[in-house]
Amino acid sequence: MPPILMHLPTHSNLETKRLATVYALPDLAVFEVSGADAISFLQGQITNDIAGAPLGIARLAGYCTPQGRLLATMVLSHTTSRDDESPVLHGIIKRDILTPVLKRLSMFVMRAKAKFSETQRVVRGISLQSGDIAEFEALIGCRLPVTVWEKTDTAEGTWITAPSNGLLRWWLISDADQAIAVDALLSHCSVGKVQDWHALDVIEGLPWIQAAIQDLFIPQTLNLDLIQGVSFTKGCYPGQEIVARSHYRGTLKRRMVAAIVAQPQDNGLAGNSSGAALQALLPGADIYDGSRTDQVCGRIINAAITDDKTYLLIESSFEAVDHAMLRAISADGPALTVQSMPYVVRPEPQE
């Protein structure tokens, strides 16, 4: 399978010092969990071990139904306590599921001292060529984390290192009090397109649950167990028995893979059937095995439309991927070209 290649602008103009690229990410929101029992309560709700995470490490996690199906994916991190006693956690989540997910979690708090609340914090994406890190740090006057899931707090906000190969990427979480520092940072950044950032998430095999695909997938079919999103030793949480059974029995027949669709030359023109089909490449849309007429073999998880390609994360059966005739929307819809992933999705068969 050919690798996905993503060519983002390289900014090395020494006069403007625009070494990095910033992406507005309005589709991401930040919630807060506070209270004496914040950590212990959340530990019993999510797929990963947030209680065992050091202060300088964020954790990817899923939140499941009792049937083991994902209602959310999130990036969680400890933050500074207001009173030096009660812990506070922040979570990055898709904005369209923020309110219902927090409402559901709050229903189970009962007597625990834990409070879930939405925040006004803003999430931005920052990307940088790895060779420019020293100069960029000198310009902004602070050291940045470079290992995936590592975090640090600066005047600009909380930086969390996102998965990436070749580039360095961070989520930057900021509040209104950090606006002056953020503005100074942005003077060293060029503006990128949000879809380019989402395409990088696809390239890295990082799935985000949103409203259209809630309650459809178990963590393993979205590869959370392969990207440090599931702990099999942390103890119980909703759906844990089903997730553990799938893991220890090793019977998975489907996984998440990346794919691309080439844009037609007249993409987006009214009345163009190819352009219309591409516009329908949305999370939750069906994937078909073209070698077997009208057989649905999976669904789209996430999609990012760039200037020349549509980047997709899809869930599919191994059998359909092997047939190499995947189609989206219908059996004769846009053809998908499956791409290699930055981690092993399917072990090579033993000879």
C-alpha positions as CSV (number, residue, x, y, z in Angstrom):
1,M,0.0,0.0,0.0
2,P,1.4,3.4,-0.9
3,P,1.9,5.8,2.0
4,I,-0.2,8.9,2.3
5,L,1.9,12.0,1.4
6,M,0.9,15.3,2.8
7,H,2.7,18.4,1.7
8,L,2.2,21.3,4.0
9,P,3.9,24.7,3.5
10,T,7.4,25.0,4.9
11,H,7.9,28.4,6.5
12,S,11.5,29.4,7.0
13,N,11.4,33.1,6.2
14,L,14.0,34.5,8.7
15,E,12.6,38.1,8.5
16,T,9.1,37.3,9.5
17,K,10.1,34.2,11.6
18,R,6.9,32.4,10.5
19,L,8.4,29.0,11.2
20,A,5.2,27.3,12.3
21,T,1.7,27.0,11.0
22,V,-1.4,27.6,13.2
23,Y,-4.8,26.0,12.5
24,A,-8.1,27.2,14.1
25,L,-9.9,24.1,15.3
26,P,-13.5,25.2,16.1
27,D,-14.8,21.7,15.9
28,L,-12.8,20.9,19.1
29,A,-14.0,21.9,22.6
30,V,-12.5,21.7,26.1
31,F,-14.3,20.5,29.2
32,E,-13.2,20.5,32.8
33,V,-13.6,17.9,35.6
34,S,-13.0,19.2,39.1
35,G,-13.5,18.1,42.6
36,A,-11.9,15.9,45.2
37,D,-13.1,12.7,43.3
38,A,-12.5,14.0,39.8
39,I,-9.7,11.6,39.0
40,S,-11.1,8.5,40.7
41,F,-14.5,9.1,39.1
42,L,-13.2,9.6,35.6
43,Q,-10.9,6.6,36.0
44,G,-14.0,4.4,36.3
45,Q,-15.5,5.8,33.2
46,I,-12.9,5.8,30.5
47,T,-10.8,3.2,28.6
48,N,-7.4,4.6,29.7
49,D,-5.5,5.1,33.0
50,I,-5.7,8.8,33.8
51,A,-5.1,8.2,37.5
52,G,-1.6,6.8,36.6
53,A,-0.7,9.6,34.2
54,P,2.1,11.9,35.4
55,L,1.3,15.6,35.4
56,G,3.4,16.1,32.3
57,I,1.6,13.4,30.2
58,A,-1.8,13.6,28.5
59,R,-3.8,10.5,27.7
60,L,-6.0,9.5,24.8
61,A,-9.1,7.7,26.0
62,G,-12.5,6.5,24.9
63,Y,-15.9,6.6,26.7
64,C,-18.1,3.7,26.0
65,T,-21.6,2.4,26.5
66,P,-22.1,-0.7,28.7
67,Q,-22.0,-2.6,25.3
68,G,-18.5,-1.4,24.7
69,R,-19.4,1.0,21.9
70,L,-17.7,4.4,21.8
71,L,-19.7,7.5,22.7
72,A,-16.6,9.7,22.6
73,T,-12.8,9.9,22.2
74,M,-10.9,12.5,24.1
75,V,-7.5,13.8,25.1
76,L,-7.2,14.2,28.8
77,S,-4.6,15.9,31.0
78,H,-4.1,17.1,34.6
79,T,-4.0,20.8,35.1
80,T,-3.1,23.1,38.0
81,S,-5.4,22.8,41.0
82,R,-7.2,26.0,42.0
83,D,-6.7,25.4,45.7
84,D,-3.8,23.0,45.6
85,E,-6.0,20.2,47.0
86,S,-8.8,19.4,44.5
87,P,-7.5,17.9,41.2
88,V,-8.6,19.4,37.9
89,L,-8.6,17.7,34.6
90,H,-9.1,19.1,31.1
91,G,-10.4,17.1,28.1
92,I,-10.4,17.9,24.4
93,I,-13.5,16.5,22.6
94,K,-15.4,17.0,19.4
95,R,-17.7,20.0,20.0
96,D,-20.9,18.4,18.6
97,I,-20.8,15.7,21.3
98,L,-19.6,17.9,24.2
99,T,-22.9,18.7,25.9
100,P,-24.6,15.2,25.6
101,V,-21.4,13.4,26.8
102,L,-21.0,15.7,29.8
103,K,-24.6,15.3,30.6
104,R,-24.3,11.5,30.5
105,L,-21.2,11.5,32.7
106,S,-22.8,13.8,35.2
107,M,-25.7,11.5,35.6
108,F,-23.4,8.9,37.1
109,V,-21.6,11.1,39.5
110,M,-24.1,10.4,42.3
111,R,-22.3,11.2,45.6
112,A,-18.8,11.5,44.1
113,K,-17.2,15.0,44.5
114,A,-16.8,15.5,40.8
115,K,-18.1,18.3,38.5
116,F,-18.1,18.3,34.7
117,S,-18.4,21.7,33.0
118,E,-17.9,23.2,29.6
119,T,-15.2,25.8,29.2
120,Q,-14.6,28.7,26.8
121,R,-11.0,27.6,26.2
122,V,-9.9,27.6,22.6
123,V,-8.0,24.8,20.9
124,R,-5.6,25.5,18.1
125,G,-3.3,23.2,16.1
126,I,0.3,24.1,15.7
127,S,2.7,22.4,13.3
128,L,6.4,22.8,12.7
129,Q,9.1,21.1,10.7
130,S,11.2,19.2,13.3
131,G,14.4,20.8,12.2
132,D,13.0,24.3,13.1
133,I,12.2,23.4,16.7
134,A,15.3,25.1,18.3
135,E,14.8,28.3,16.4
136,F,11.1,28.4,17.2
137,E,11.7,27.8,20.9
138,A,14.2,30.7,20.9
139,L,11.6,32.9,19.2
140,I,8.8,32.2,21.7
141,G,11.1,31.9,24.7
142,C,10.1,28.5,26.1
143,R,10.8,24.8,25.7
144,L,8.1,22.7,24.0
145,P,7.3,19.0,24.5
146,V,8.3,16.8,21.5
147,T,7.2,13.3,22.6
148,V,3.7,12.2,21.7
149,W,1.2,12.9,24.5
150,E,3.7,14.9,26.5
151,K,2.4,18.3,27.7
152,T,3.7,21.5,29.2
153,D,2.1,24.8,30.4
154,T,3.4,28.1,29.1
155,A,2.2,31.7,28.9
156,E,0.4,30.8,25.7
157,G,-1.5,27.9,27.3
158,T,-1.2,24.1,27.5
159,W,0.7,22.4,24.7
160,I,0.0,18.7,24.1
161,T,2.1,16.9,21.5
162,A,-0.1,15.2,18.9
163,P,0.9,12.1,16.9
164,S,3.0,13.0,13.9
165,N,5.7,11.6,11.7
166,G,8.1,14.1,10.1
167,L,6.3,17.2,11.5
168,L,6.0,18.2,15.1
169,R,2.3,18.9,16.0
170,W,0.7,20.3,19.1
171,W,-2.8,21.0,20.4
172,L,-2.6,24.4,22.2
173,I,-5.3,25.0,24.7
174,S,-5.7,28.7,25.7
175,D,-8.1,30.9,27.7
176,A,-8.9,34.6,27.5
177,D,-6.3,35.5,30.0
178,Q,-3.6,34.2,27.7
179,A,-4.7,36.3,24.6
180,I,-1.7,38.6,24.6
181,A,0.8,35.7,24.8
182,V,-1.1,33.9,22.1
183,D,-1.1,36.9,19.8
184,A,2.7,37.2,20.1
185,L,3.0,33.5,19.3
186,L,0.8,33.8,16.2
187,S,3.1,36.5,14.8
188,H,5.6,33.7,14.3
189,C,3.0,31.4,12.5
190,S,1.4,31.2,9.1
191,V,-2.3,30.3,8.9
192,G,-3.1,26.8,7.8
193,K,-6.4,25.3,6.6
194,V,-8.4,23.3,9.2
195,Q,-8.9,20.5,6.7
196,D,-5.1,20.1,6.3
197,W,-4.9,19.6,10.1
198,H,-7.7,17.0,10.0
199,A,-5.9,15.3,7.1
200,L,-2.8,15.0,9.3
201,D,-5.0,13.3,11.9
202,V,-6.1,10.8,9.3
203,I,-2.5,10.2,8.2
204,E,-1.6,9.5,11.8
205,G,-4.5,7.1,12.2
206,L,-6.0,9.2,15.0
207,P,-9.8,8.8,15.1
208,W,-12.3,11.3,16.6
209,I,-15.8,10.2,17.6
210,Q,-18.4,12.7,16.6
211,A,-22.2,12.7,16.7
212,A,-22.7,10.8,13.4
213,I,-20.7,7.8,14.5
214,Q,-21.5,7.5,18.2
215,D,-22.4,4.1,19.5
216,L,-21.1,2.2,16.4
217,F,-17.6,1.0,17.2
218,I,-15.7,-0.7,19.9
219,P,-12.3,0.8,20.8
220,Q,-10.3,-1.9,19.0
221,T,-12.0,-1.4,15.6
222,L,-10.9,2.2,15.8
223,N,-7.4,1.1,16.8
224,L,-7.4,2.8,20.2
225,D,-5.5,-0.2,21.6
226,L,-2.7,0.4,19.1
227,I,-2.3,4.2,19.8
228,Q,-2.1,4.2,23.6
229,G,-5.9,4.8,24.1
230,V,-6.8,1.7,26.1
231,S,-5.4,0.2,29.3
232,F,-6.1,-3.5,29.9
233,T,-4.9,-3.3,33.5
234,K,-6.6,-0.2,34.9
235,G,-9.8,-1.8,36.2
236,C,-13.5,-1.5,35.3
237,Y,-15.3,1.1,33.2
238,P,-18.5,0.9,31.1
239,G,-18.1,-1.7,28.4
240,Q,-14.8,-3.0,29.9
241,E,-15.8,-6.7,29.8
242,I,-16.6,-6.6,26.0
243,V,-13.4,-4.6,25.2
244,A,-11.3,-7.0,27.2
245,R,-12.9,-10.1,25.7
246,S,-12.2,-8.8,22.2
247,H,-8.6,-8.2,23.2
248,Y,-7.8,-11.5,24.9
249,R,-9.6,-13.7,22.4
250,G,-7.9,-12.0,19.5
251,T,-10.9,-12.5,17.2
252,L,-11.1,-9.1,15.5
253,K,-12.0,-9.3,11.9
254,R,-12.2,-5.6,11.2
255,R,-10.1,-2.5,11.9
256,M,-9.7,1.1,11.0
257,V,-7.6,1.9,7.9
258,A,-6.7,5.1,6.0
259,A,-7.8,5.7,2.5
260,I,-7.8,8.5,-0.1
261,V,-10.1,9.6,-2.9
262,A,-8.7,11.7,-5.7
263,Q,-10.7,14.9,-6.5
264,P,-12.3,15.3,-9.9
265,Q,-10.8,18.1,-12.0
266,D,-14.0,20.1,-11.8
267,N,-14.6,19.2,-8.1
268,G,-17.5,21.0,-6.5
269,L,-19.2,22.3,-9.6
270,A,-22.9,22.3,-9.5
271,G,-24.4,19.3,-11.3
272,N,-21.2,17.3,-11.3
273,S,-21.9,13.8,-10.0
274,S,-18.4,13.1,-8.9
275,G,-18.3,16.3,-6.9
276,A,-21.6,15.5,-5.4
277,A,-20.4,12.1,-4.4
278,L,-17.4,13.5,-2.7
279,Q,-19.5,15.9,-0.8
280,A,-21.3,12.9,0.6
281,L,-18.1,11.4,2.1
282,L,-19.2,12.1,5.6
283,P,-18.7,10.2,8.9
284,G,-21.1,7.4,9.2
285,A,-21.4,6.9,5.4
286,D,-21.3,3.3,4.2
287,I,-18.3,1.6,2.6
288,Y,-18.8,-1.1,0.0
289,D,-16.8,-4.1,-1.1
290,G,-16.9,-3.5,-4.9
291,S,-16.1,-7.2,-5.5
292,R,-19.4,-8.1,-4.0
293,T,-22.3,-6.1,-5.3
294,D,-24.2,-4.1,-2.7
295,Q,-22.3,-5.6,0.3
296,V,-21.7,-3.0,3.0
297,C,-18.3,-3.8,4.6
298,G,-17.7,-0.8,6.8
299,R,-18.2,2.9,7.5
300,I,-16.4,6.2,7.2
301,I,-15.1,7.4,10.6
302,N,-13.5,10.8,9.8
303,A,-13.0,12.7,6.5
304,A,-10.8,15.7,5.5
305,I,-11.2,17.3,2.1
306,T,-8.0,19.1,0.9
307,D,-7.3,20.8,-2.4
308,D,-6.5,17.6,-4.3
309,K,-7.6,14.6,-2.2
310,T,-10.2,13.5,0.3
311,Y,-8.5,11.7,3.2
312,L,-10.6,9.1,5.1
313,L,-10.4,7.0,8.1
314,I,-12.7,4.0,7.5
315,E,-13.6,0.9,9.5
316,S,-13.7,-2.2,7.3
317,S,-13.4,-5.9,7.4
318,F,-10.0,-7.3,6.6
319,E,-11.5,-9.4,3.8
320,A,-12.9,-6.3,2.0
321,V,-9.5,-4.5,2.3
322,D,-7.8,-7.5,0.8
323,H,-10.1,-7.4,-2.2
324,A,-8.8,-3.9,-2.9
325,M,-12.1,-2.7,-4.5
326,L,-13.5,-0.5,-1.7
327,R,-16.1,2.1,-2.7
328,A,-17.8,4.8,-0.7
329,I,-21.6,5.6,-0.6
330,S,-22.6,2.9,-3.0
331,A,-21.2,-0.1,-4.9
332,D,-20.3,2.1,-7.8
333,G,-19.4,5.2,-5.7
334,P,-16.0,6.9,-5.4
335,A,-13.1,4.4,-5.4
336,L,-10.9,4.3,-2.3
337,T,-7.2,3.7,-2.3
338,V,-6.1,2.1,1.0
339,Q,-3.0,3.6,2.5
340,S,-0.3,2.4,4.9
341,M,-0.6,3.4,8.5
342,P,2.2,4.7,10.8
343,Y,1.6,1.7,13.1
344,V,0.9,-2.0,12.5
345,V,-2.8,-2.6,12.1
346,R,-2.7,-6.2,11.1
347,P,0.2,-8.5,12.0
348,E,1.8,-10.3,9.0
349,P,0.6,-13.9,8.8
350,Q,3.0,-16.5,10.3
351,E,4.5,-18.8,7.8
